[in-house]
Amino acid sequence: MDSCFPTVTNQAYELTYSTDWEDLVDAFGPNSSEASGDNYYEDFPEPCHGTYCSTVGPFIPGFLAIASCLGVLSNTALAISLATRPPLWGQRHRPGRTVLSLMAAASAIFAAILPFFAVGFRHRWIFGSHFCRVARVLKSGGLFAQGLLGGGSGRAPPSWLLPTALWATGFVLATPAAVISSPGEVCVSSQEAQLHLWSWAHGLFCLALFLFLPLVAVLATANRRRLRCGGNLHLGITWVFYLFWAPYGVAMILDRLVQENQLTRDCHQQEFLDYFLGFSEALGVSHCFLCPVLILGVSSGRVAQWASSSC
């Protein structure tokens, strides 16, 4: 989705085609000058026009608004269920009430901030430069917190201390997202040279939490079970989060390789990458309302064996 929006260089907005690989779900809708036609790929020797922005772009703000409403409602329902139906959330069934409550809070924060970006990219950013940085921290921090909780909950003792620390760490890791913000007419990442290291840090955090952490954790859990139990691999319900965001992690790697000229491409391959990036982002955004629904469904059905991480 990021490819539909201007990148910021030398304090000026350039309305050129660009995919911002390290900017996690940073821009969600077309700007007014691009919504009426296809984008132009300037770095190809022959004329090459992409259709992603003109085809998908007009629907993105509406999708964000719907996702936000459903996300707030579903996470509120999950929180109420956690508070009023304790038999379904006993600590013997990992990840437990504390982890699920913190994940619901982080997901609700992510969902609640989406309408500001939808409005900002439909009518320009009108909420001020300081709130731009705050909004990016809340958005990225909500995702990072869920990523850390999902990967760490299965190995944590039934205590509130470690999950709370992981939740707070997620928002600390979102600091680069605020530093590289370029508040102005739009709220996107700055491409200025002096912020290059911060951009790399933000991108690496995204890759680590959405792709590398779950892969390492799955391999470690599978090896531990093979040595101790010899049974089947069971992952907690919190791992559903990675199913939504892992494809975007793959898309980020491909986009970065293209930008570093490590992969050859032509016009059709670049357009395919645009759609892959955009739809993988959309899948990730939908986690804010689908994950709580799945968690509620599993808990109501009392599928404890699937949700448990013990032998």
N, C-alpha and C positions, 0 to 999 in steps of 0.2 A: 504493500500500500504506500510505502514511503516514496516510491518512484514518481508519484503524481505531484510532488510538491517542490518548491524552490529550495535549493541549498544556499547557504549563506557564506560568502567569501568576501573578505576585506570590507566588512560592514555594509555590503550591498546585497540585495536580493537578485539572484540570477534565475530567471524562469527558464531553466534548461533541464533537460532530462537527467536524472541522477537517481541511483539506488543507494540509500544510506544504510549500509549493512549493519553498522553497530547501533543504530537508533531503534531501540526496541519499541514496537508499536507506537511510533512517535508521531506520525501524521496519518490521519485516517480519511481525509476527504480531499477532493480536487479544489485547487484555487480557481477563482472565477475566470481567469484568462485561459485556463487549460481545459475547462470542463466542456467546452463546445467543440473540441476537435481532438484528433489524435496527437500523441506526443511525437516529437522528432528526435531521432537518435543521431546526435551530432558527431559521434566518433567513428562512424563507418564511412568508407570511401564513396559508397553509392548512397543515394537517397533511401532512407529506411524509416518507416513510420510505424509506431507501436499503437495498438488499439486498447491497451489495458485501461488507461485513464478515462478515455471517452466511453468505454463500455461499462466498466465497473464503478468508476469514480462517483457518479451521481447517486449510487445506492449506498455508499459507505456511511454518510452521516445518519441516515435512517437506521441502518444496521446498528450503529453505535448507540443510538437512542434506545432501540428495542433491547439490545444486550444490557444496557445500563439498568433499565427498569426491571428486566427479568433477573439480573444479577442481584440487585438490592433485595428484591422480594424473596428469591430463593435462599439467599444467605440469611435473611431475617428468619425465614421459616426454619432453617437449620439451627440457628441460634436458639430459637424458642424450643425446638425439639430437644436440644442438648440440655436446656435448663429445666424442662418440665417432664422429661421422660427418662430419668436416670437408669432404669433397668436396661434400656437399649444401649447404654453407653458405659457399661462397667469397665473399670480399669483393666480387668483381665482380658478385655478385647482391645488389643492395640489397634490403632494408635491412641485411643483414649479420648476423653472429653476435652482435656486441655489442648492437645494438638489440633483437634477438629475445631474447637472454638477459635483458636488463633488463626487457623487457615480460613475460617469463615470471615473473621474480621478483616484479614488481608484481602480476601477476594471482594468483600463489600467495598473496601476502600478503592480498589482498582475499578470496580463497576461504577462507583459514585463519581469518579473523576472523568469518565469517558465523555459525558455530555459537553464539558468545557472544550475538549478538543474537537468535537463535532461542530459546535458553534464557531470555534475559532477558525476552522478551515473552510467553513461555509461563508462566514462574514468577516474574516480576519480576526486576529486575536485582540480582544477588547478588554481583557481582564488584568492587564498590567504586567510589567516585566518580572516583578517579584513573585507573583502568583504563577507565572510560567515555570519558574524554577521549582516552586513548591509542588505544582501539579505533576511535573516530570518525576520528582522524587517519590511522590505518593504512588504514581502509576508503576514505575519500575520497582520501587521498594515493595509494593504489594505482591508483585510477581516473584521477586527474589526471596521474600520471606516464605512464600508457599513452596518454592523450590527447595529451600533449606529444610523446612519442616517435613516435606515429603520424603527427602532422602535421609533425614536423621531420626525420624520418629520410630522406625523399626528397630533401631539400635539403642534407643534411649530408655532409661528406667522410667517407671510410671511416676514421674514428678513434674511439677510445673516449672522448675527452675531452668532446665536445659531448653525446653521448647520456647520459653519466653526469651532466652538469650538468643536462640536462633532467629526468632521473629524480629527482634531488634537489630540483629546483625544484617538481616536482609535490607532494612531501610538505610543502614550505614553504607552498605555496598552500592546503594543508589546515588551516593554523593557525586560520582562522575557525571551522572545524567544531568544534575543541576549545573555542574561546572561548564559543561559543553553546551548548555542551553543558549540559544540566541534569541532572546525575547525582543519582539518588535511587532511588525505587521503579522508575522506568523510565529509560532512557538515550535522551533525545530532545533536540530543540532547544528552548531557552528562548524564550519570546515576550515577555520583559521589554523595556520601552521602551529602556533604556540599551544593549541589545545589538542594536538595530535596524540600525545601520550594519554591524556584523559579519555579521548575517544577509544583508543586501544583498550584501556582498562575497562571501560563500559562494555565493549564488545566481548572481551574475554570473560567477564562476569556472566554475560548472557549465555555464551557457549558452555561455560563450566556448569552452570546451574540447570540448563535445559537439556544438555546432551551428555556431557562427560560425567557429571555426578551420577545420574541414574544408571549409565552404563557400568561405571566402576562399582556402584552399590549392588547391581544385579549380579555381576561376576563374583563379588565377594560373598554375597549371600548364597549363591549357588554352590560355591566352593565349600563354604562352611556346612551347608546341608549335606553335601556329598561326603564330607569327612565324618560328620557327627551322626547323621540320621539316615542318609541314603534315600530320603523321601523326595516328594515333589516340591517344586519351588512355589512358595506362596508369598505374594506381595500384598502389602496393606492397601486399603482403599485409597489412601492419600496418593498412591502412585498413579492414579488416573490423571492427575495434573500433568504428568510428563507425556502422556499420550497426546495431549492437546498441543504442547509446546515443542516436543522433539522435532516434528517436521520443520518448524521454523528454524531450529538450530541447524538442521541440514541445509536449508535454504541460505542461511547466513554464511556457512562455509563455502558453498558454491559461489555466492555472490562475491565473497572476499577473494577467492581464487581468480575470478574473472577480473576483478579490479586490479589485482597484482599481475595480470597477464600470465597467469599460470595455466589457464585453460583457454583454448581457442574458441571463438564464437563467431556466429554469423547473425544476420538479422532475425531469423526465426528462432534461433537458440536464445537470443537475448529476450525476445518477447515471451518465450516459454518461461524463462527465469522470472520475468516480471509477474506472470500469473502465479507461478509457484510461490514466490515471496508473498504476494498479496493474499492468496487463499490460505496459505499456512498461517499468516497473521490472523486472518479471520477465524480460523479454527482455534488458534490460541485464545483470542478474545472471548470466544464462546464458552471457554472453561468457566467463566465467572458465574454462569447460570446452570450449565450442564453438570459441573462437578458437584455442587450441593444437591441437585436432584438425584444424581447417582448415589451419593452417600446416604441420603434419606431413604432411597429405595432399598439399598443393601441393608441398612439398619432395620427398617421395618420388616423386611423378609427374614431377619435374623440369620443372615448368611455369615456366621461367625468364623467358620473354617477358612473361607476365602479372605476375610479381613484380618485374620490373625497371622502373625509372623513367627509363631512358635512351632516346634516340631509336632 
